Amino acid sequence: MAPQIQILMATYNGARFLPDQLQSFETQDHANWCLIVSDDGSTDSTVEIVEAFRATQAEGGRSVSVIDGPKQNVAMNFLSLLAGVEGSPDFVAWSDQDDVWLDDHLSRAVDRLSAVPGDQPALYGSATWIVDEDLGNRQQSPRFSHLPGFANALVQSIAGGNTMVLNRAGWQLAQWAAELAMQVGGPFTHDWWLYQLISGAGGVVIRDETPSLLYRQHGDNLFGTNRGVRPALRRLARIVNGDLANWCSQNTTALKAAEALLTPENAALLARFEKLHTLPLRARGSEFRALGLYRQSKAGQVALHLAALMGRL
């Protein structure tokens, strides 16, 4: 029998695009999945759409359920979903409400993750096709040239949560950490935190450069594409105004809540990273280099170095 995948979806007023995403679940060539939707108080027809979808899937024996979210923020909604995973699915997949999965999204993730020893936590994430709200004007997301690692994860997320799949050892590790992270307010985003957690714990992080879904861009995106000049300028502005520092601080707090899960080396790196912005200006540059922090592009690395010198990390 094919491995079982539990799909975790967080929703909030997603009725406009939700049917396309649900339909893309039906067309997956890996058919053994179930779906849990955590709705954060939608006032449109989101819940009704999911309920209608549940009725159609019941005929085929697939489980679809809707639960009430914590009504705090998207990251906390996803973490509460993870904390509530029941049973022992082979894999856990994350889904947004407004994308469209390609037919082989789940099967490709399972294939890559199945090569990892079962007792080793592993996270899969992929590139995407960036599309407009009508699913047109397709462009591939930026390619990453450096290998994943904790020194990268501290300062950059390399895959959207909408592409992420965890093996059993990975989601069980993350489930424990999620319960601890929620006690301190949660991370800035669940996907960035997952990359940090799995890499920090010495697990395997797989970045697939073949797109696995259509990443829809529209006026209500919480986070959009990072491709192009305007997103680059926005990233620079976020360094200057302190947004990046605040995000890193929130992630660090969430990670420290589960520090016991990190390798000793990565726990030490996290402690030094947390203190980087408190050092005198002259010491920041040398400590930044010693920590080996890196982003996936040359421009990103320059911006990161600038952020360190400005005390904005």
Buried (B, 14 or more C-beta within 10 A) or exposed (E): EEBBBBBBBBBBBBBBBBBBBBEBBBEBEBBBBBBBBBBBEBEBBBBEBBEEBBEEBEEEEBEBEBEEBBEBBBBBBBBBBBBBBEEEBBBBBBBBBBBBBBBBBBBBBBEBBEEBEEEBBBBBBBBBBBBEBEBEEEBEBBEBEBEBBBBBBBBBBBBBBBBBBBBBBBBBBBBBBBBBBBEBBBBBBBBBBBBBBBBBBBBBBBBBEEBBBBBBBEEEEEEBBBBEEEEBEEBBEBBEEBBBBEBBBBBBBBBBBBBEBBBEEBBEBBEEBBEBBEBEEEEBEEBBEEBEBBBBBEEBBEBBBBBBBBBBB
